[in-house]
Amino acid sequence: MPITQFSPDTLRSNITDFAKGGRYNVEIIPPTAIGLDLGVASQLRYTCESASLPTRSLASQPQDIHGPPREIPYRATFTEAAMSFYLDDEMRTKDFFDSWQEYIINENTGSPRYWNDYTSDINITRIRNNAESFADASYRVTLQEAYPSVVGEVALTHSGGNEVLRLPVTFKFKKWTSVL
């Protein structure tokens, strides 16, 4: 049987190993002005159930000067980043993100704080399949000037049994950059 460019053998000869989605690390560096629990921040890399690499798209508008119109990009846009965290029995992760949000908008006055006081960087690292440590990254992005925009609900239910509670958190950020 002849080998074509779409054969499994051709694919195997060009790609030695496929990336696995379960090999990642999330590092949240909390803003120092807030005074958040750094112990909880260091544990988030182990309790992050899921994280998505962020998207980037180009906003464009039609230019109709001569001939058919063309869509000309004028700005990069970024969507929010969603993550999910396992909760411990003391709910320290929930308290961590609640405190961060409470700092952003003063509850007594309703006034927002200064941007630089409540934003920080978040690193999302995809780790190589054969890695022995977090340092062996194959791809890393940094969410620059990020903050938790949505701290999601946690469903408490009698029918949940022994299911571990999860906290969805959505982050807004200025932009993301690829570090590697």
Secondary structure, 3 states (H helix, E strand, C coil): CCCCCCCHHHHHHHCCCCCCCCCEEEEECCCCCCCCCHHHHHHHHHHEEEECCCCEEEEEEEECCCCCCEEEEEEEEECCEEEEEECCCCCHHHHHHHHHHHHHECCCCCCECCHHHHCEEEEEEEECCCCCCCCCEEEEEEEEEEEEEEECCCCCCHHHCCCCCEEEEEEECCEEEECC
